[in-house]
Amino acid sequence: MQDQNTTAHTAPRRLIRMPEVQRLTGLGRTTIYKLIDAGTFPRQRKVTPTVVVWPEHEVAAWIARVLDGHTEGEQRAA
């Protein structure tokens, strides 16, 4: 039996595709891939030869850092 407190506070993890990443971030495809290349945006995962996805919680964490004024690139420079 699972602990109800643990289960109640754990959101299911989702994998999202590029259109959803773009919608959540407001960024275009090219910008997203440039940020990935720069190491400042979560890397995509290849799930089939033609499909890539991002863990939604990683994209949400990136958005939170941007809203807090802390991107990964700024943290390295500090």
Buried (B, 14 or more C-beta within 10 A) or exposed (E): EEEEEEEEEEEEEEBBEBEBBBEBBEBEEEEBBEBBEEEBBBEBEEEEEEEBBBBBBBBBEBEEBBEEEEBBEEEEEE
